[in-house]
Structures are given as structure tokens and as C-alpha cells.
Amino acid sequence: MVFRRQQRSLQRFLALMLLASLLFIACCAGDLATVTSGEPLARKVAASAPVTFPQDAGVVNVKTQYGAKGDGITDDSAAIQAALNAHPNAMRIIYLPRGTYLVSDTLTWPAGTRGGDDYKNVILQGQSEQGTVIKLKDRSPGFTNVNKCKAVIFTGPAPAQRFGNSIRTLTVNTGSSNPGACGIQFNASNQGSLRQVTIRSGDGQGVNGLDMNFADEIGPLLVKEVTVQGFQYGIRTGFNVNSQTFEHVVLENQQIYGFYNTGQVINVRGLTSKNAVPAIYNGGGRFTMVDSQLQGTGAAANLPAIKSDYADVMVRNVKTSGYRVALQVSEATTLPGPDITEFVAGDLILSQFPSPSCSLNLPIRETPDVPWDDPDKTPWANVVAYGAVPNDGQDDTAAIQAAIDAGRTTVYFPVGSYNLQGTVLIRHQVRRLIGTEAYIEVPKTVNPGFKIVDGQAPVVVFERIRSWYFGTPTVENVSSRTVVVRDATDVALKLTGPGDIYIENLATSALTINGQRVWARQLNIENLGTKIINDGGQLWILGLKTERGGTLIETHKGGVTELLGGFAYTTTAAADGQQNEPMLINHESNISMTLGEINFGGGPPYTIYVRETRNGLTRDLLAEKVPIYVGGGRHLPLYVGYQKNQAK
């Protein structure tokens, strides 16, 4: 992938400043009554089961293998860094059991010693969010300059090759008297996540809690169930590539802004902010936010809850309190609030047929989970124990099937690469199939690699597995069971059964929905040609990133598609070498979409952005009717193409 840093053009800035007015749309209660996503959601840090792994899973334990103490007294910087340095680009889980790990310097992802190894495929995993704490020593040298942020954890610089990086289930505390500290400078590409993490300043000081503004090309990635307490800025994002998705985030007691964006396509659901400063400042980029609560305290009475310098904001179902106004797009243009049903600021809401002037607002369901089995009390089935041999290139189908049929609820793949020459049935008691960052090769001769059939567990979770782009399905669901696919790379899905599908943090190839209901958070698709086909299903997406030319989403057969925050990176032409295919197709179906596109010249521009057919009549939304965005692309502040009562 070739990337270039781009700033907003002077031409676009001037055009926006010359607009006589902005379009503010507040959907009427009648339009929203039939399809509602519910109340704003607050994050609750639950006392969930501790995350532990079998000893033979290939997990790297910083205490038993590298001598870290986690006693809150010993400086564990060298021990944790040694564990990181030993496993560059190795798909290894660096595991921190419960304890307080004192550090005095930045923990840095390893660059490695071979080409292409640098700063990727490293997972830092704690045993529990509140029980595993990485704490910066008070008054640590190098962390005192507020003009030069220094991170407690740094996961790698640009460019966009930081595949698979993740931090999960722990707390980072920047201590006291470290005013130049940042909690985490996080960089991940294509697939990567920050999950169940608290970032806390011991005395409220510090620059950025979660910093993703230190380099270009950060993302796509998922930040879910994260709390930031203190700092000048709770979350900082910037530059134009590659989009970032947030769900269930809490921001508290920031000094300047809760969330400050200066360029990214940002997609947020379930943000809770309690601050005396603006909760959101969008200084550039596209910002889409739904189902959130913004509480102002003290000086917030004279401030907006949400501030934006540009007309690139879409907000829905947001409750505010304690602020002067709910939203301010310019000094003269405000939305009083306190609550926002739906608001779109921009050049216009686009449509080609009579449609409600608001988004579909489809019902949203939380991603289900299954209990995390304690491997000592409820043993997991190890595919190696049943005859699978990692990294030998030989067929492991029979061994994996034997592990699944052994009667355990969790089946796992120790770190390594496995080969399937046949189809494995996921059945019986299995409810979690987990690779401890393992590879599973599914060659073209196999269709599919795994098939989910009927079984005792109503929900099946398929996670932390990587496959290869061979053009064959990795997983097919033929059952009525609910399937969760998350934190996975190159895992292709085939959906033939009626069961609901939940996708989180998935990098995949083309996806076809055949009447199912699908909820997706942070979906990355980069194939050439059509990327998603919705044939008669219900598809809800929070954060879609695409790359290369071709149609992004086709919706047919009365299907319903809602996209909240898309980032289209037009890096090539379509398969025919041109860009004549529409970016989006809505054929006798129902869609609403917010999307930003960037095209730095890697492929010809789209001439048709939406082709919509209703009652046999087809209309094309041409490029010249679509507002200009940054980097040579265009954007859809909100496109609506549906009639009422379309939720399934």
C-alpha cells in the first residue's frame, strides 16, 4: 500500500467558509419510532472472569519466563521489554498475570532484525483489567516535558504495516508528577484492537491518554471498552488514513478536550464523557457518533458539548447535560440541545427518491460472548494433543475434528501454523474456537475450512485466528446458531444458515449476506471488485474500511444496510482497469450511509457514487453532485434511500 500525508486543501476550507448556511437535520419522532437503536449506553467495567491460558498455548508469561515481579516495588521495565524484544512479528501473546508492574521508561514494540518484521503482530494481554496494572514511576526522567509527549507504551511508527497489534485487559497508570506522559501511543493496521483497558493519570496530569495522533496511517482498528481518566486530552486522533472505530468508551476529567480529532474518519458508539471541557472537538476529518452521553460539569456551562470546525459531523441519539449548547459547528451556528435525536452538518443530505430525512436507525445488538473457561477447572481441548502438528505443512483436519469432538467447550490452537485439507465441523459442546494468534491455512481445494453446524451451544465464538487469502471460505455457518467472529485476519466468511452473525475487528475478503442479520464493528475489506453483497439481509456496520476499486456495497432483494462511518480508500481501478462501477448499489432495497473517500491518484475517480433502483426506475448519483472531501476523494454526509418501516 502506498500512502501520502494530506491536509485539507485551502480550496475546500474556503468553500466551507463561504457556505451561506449548514444543513441541520433533526429527524422527527415519527420517522424514528419504527426503527430505534435504544438509549445511550454507558460502559460498565464488570468483574469478568480472569483471562488465563493453558500452559502449552505458546503464551509468553513475563513473570515465569522473564522474571518480572509485578509487586509494585521492583522496576519491571527491563523484564517486560525483554519479553517484547524476543518476539518481533511472531503473533505471540505477551502475558501479564495479576500484579502491579512498575516501569520507568517506555515499553516499545520490537522492530525486529529482518525486513518486514518491525512493530507488528504483538499482543500485550493482562489477566484482568483492574488487577493487571502497568504503572509509571512517579517523577520518571523523560516524562516531564508537556511539549514532548512520551508514552508508557508505544506500538510502532508509520507506515501502515502494523498488522495485528493489540492491547487487552489491563490498566496503564502514568503515576504522579509525569506531566509529559502519554498513556498509550497505539498503532495498528488492518486488524488490531484495544480492549478492556483503563488509562489513568495518577494526578490528572499528562498530555494524551490514548494517543493516535503521533503518526499517519494508523488504522483501521477497534477501540472497545476503554476508559481514560485525566490528561489534557483523553483521546487524540489525526491525519487522514485509515479510520478508527470506538465502542463503549468512557472519558473523565480531561483538561482541554475529551476527544480531539484533526483528520481521521472516526466512528463512535456508546461514548460516555464527564468533563468540564468539551467532550468532542472535531478539528478535521469525519466524525460519526451514536448512542452516547455527554455530561458537563463546572465550566462546561459556558461551552459546547460537541465542537466542530467543519461540516463533517453526523450525530444521533446523544444526550447532553451541563453544557451551554449540545453542538457548535461555527461561532454562529449551534444546536441548543440538550438532547440530539439526529443531526447532520454538511453540504446536504443526499437522496434520489423520496426517503425520510434521517438514517435508518436500525436496532443494534451488543456482541454476545460465551464464558471464558478457566483451563485448570474446565480444561480446553488442544488440537496438538489430538495429533495436529504446527508448522509441518501436513494435513491437520482429522486431529482438529477429534479435538472438537472431545466434549470440551473451548478448543484452542497453540501458536503456529496449521493446514486443512478437508472441512472441520464445529459441533457438539464447542462454544469457543480460539487460536492463540495461530495461522490456519485453508487452500483453494477446500470449501469451507470450518463449517458451523447444529450443536449444544447457542453462541459460537471464532477468534484470534489468521488465515490466508486463497479465495475460499475459512468459516461457513449453515446452522441457526449465533456466530461471533472477532480479532481475525484473512478469515473469509460464507453465510448460508439463518443464524445471526456478529463481526468485530475483522480483515477479510468479499462478503455475501444471504438473508441473515449481521452486526459488524470495524470491518476491513480490501479485495478488488465488489466487496459486500447484501441479498435480502439486515446489515449494520459501525466502521467500514475498504481499499482498491470496485463497488463497496450492493444491497438487493429488499435488504437493509446501514453504514455508520465508512472510509473508502480508492487505491486502484476496478477489475476492468476502469472505475465505471458505482461505489454503492441499492436495488429495490433500503440503505443509509455516512462515508468519506480518499483518492491520492492510485486509481481513477468514481463517476457514479450511488446507483439506486426503486419500482423499476434507476437513477445515478454522479460525482459532481457529491461533496468534495480530502485527498482527491468525496464524501457522503448522509445518503438515504429507503421507505419507512424497513427494519427486520
Phi, psi and omega in degrees: 000139179248127183233150173223137177289130179229140173253165178299136182287149177299326181298316182292321179300314181294323180298318180293321180293335182272354180299133180294327179201166176252153181270118178249122181242119172247109185295142181286156183300327180296322180294325186271347187296328185276337181221104183231145179267359174098190183283157172304148189244134176254145178284135176241119179278099184275156176277072184285166180299140178297147180270109177231155183235155172299151184295337183261020184276352182087013178282138183266112182268116185291337178280304187283334184256337184231005170081012175295147184262318182063031184259002181077003181239314183284141174282111183263011183305309185295321182294314180292320179295324177297320178296319177295313184297332184283352187223058177289135175050041188247005183052042181254144175269115176270111195254130178246105174298169180307142179152171175251116185258105177286136175228155180235001179211171182293133169273119189243133173302144185284141176280333183080176184242354179247156179301133178087356182278346199289128165056043180211165177055046175235134182236120176261118189234123173266165179283323175207153186297314182271340183269340178251113186234126169260114188241125175286133178299144175299141177056044179285133178302139179092351183249025186251349185267109182292344179269359179218089184298133177237127189271150169286321176231132180232124186252014171124149181275182168294161009269192191279069176231021187269056188296137167077000182296136181210151172228131188219138163059060176198174177240139172248122180243121183276008175069198181243153179060039173234065189293342178266010185279145162247145180291293182227126166261104192253131178223123175215153182229142175067305177212124178182152186209154170242113188230136175048061183232135170251132176242116190230135170268130182295331181234013181086346181279177181117162186270289181238135173288295174249113185252115171232036179240012185268350181204155174284165169067033175271123181111177000290152183200168181238131172245113185225135179057063182233137177241133176236125182238121179090196179080162173297313180234132177291308179227131175242130175226153181193185185065183190250346187233134023225020180089148183216140186239136184231138175216134179057067179243139178243130177238129184220134167061044172279161185262332183239300175218149173290306181229121184237114181244134179235024176170333187286160163277111186246133183233121190228137169223135174073044175271130174242124180233136172230104191208155172266006179236168177304137179290322184229133167230110177262098180268010180163160182085183177256136181232114178245127182219135177225159169053058187227162180230125183237107182255123178263145177230155173054241185296349178299340180301341179254011189232160172279148174290320180233131179233137178219135178277343186230164182272055184231045183235133170233122185231137181216138175054058180240129178253130177238157174205149175080002179254157178296314176221160180284321186208140178226120179259338171207172182300330184259355187237111183225161173244114190298320185078209009286337184254148181244114175288301171202139184219132174232121175254134180162192182291320181184161166267128189262138173201160179239347177225161177304123183213153172303147184271045177202168183291166180298326180056053182295152173301134182247132177247142175292146177295123179286164176222173174237156181303141175278113182289131170287115186297341177279325182266325179233085189303143175273157175266119180268121182298333178293323179296341180256012171114354177290140180237109181292146169073012178259355179074006182264162185292125179250012186302308185297320181293318180294320177297320179297321178295319179295324183275005185280353176095008179269157179272337177240130175242134184227155179246108174303155184308137184145186182241133183238157186235133176246125173250005177211179181266132177260131179267125175269110190209188177060228187275351188297127176236346176222124173246113189232131170260127177284063184067037181274158171264142171229116182271123178240098184290170184298337183284354184246132181212102357263183175285313178236140176235121179273116180246183181299148180195182184287327185278126179288338179236134176239128179252127179242112190212161175055044180232142177240143178234205181228151178280086177253002180076018178235148183293137172280316184226132172239134173254114177255002187259178173267006181285154175279135183237133175245124175241120184213156178049053185226149182234136179058028177264111182266140185250144172234120186247108180237333178275171184276356186296149176292150182235133175239129183238131176221120173059062184237130168256122189212181174258198186306144184232132176240130179253126185245067177087355181282169169260130184229130172243123185234132172241121180057085179244127182241119181231127187232018182285160176277129182103196183299134187258317180227132172240122176252101179260088173078013179258184173243117186238123176239128182230128168251100179088095175240128173242128177238160178215152182078169187278176180109173180290136181279308182221129170249129177242123185230174168054038178076016180293164180232125181229125173238123177245118176252092177091083175254149173231108180261116180255100185275089185261345179217173169285176173287182185298333181273008180084358178244189176225047183274343178287142177296150175295320181227145178232129176233104186249105179051041185219202192217125181218153162215138190210139166243135190201142171239140181239142172234136178220103180274015178101007179290334177217161179296152181288155173292142173262335178236124180265323176221128170251118184235135177239127176224127180053039176085353180260130182249134176229149180244131171271109186277159186303321185292348177265359184253131183300146178285139175247200182271164173062030177081004180260186178229173181214154176252100176305317168194125173250131178236132177213077181198166172249165184298161173062045183257353179290142182260000000 
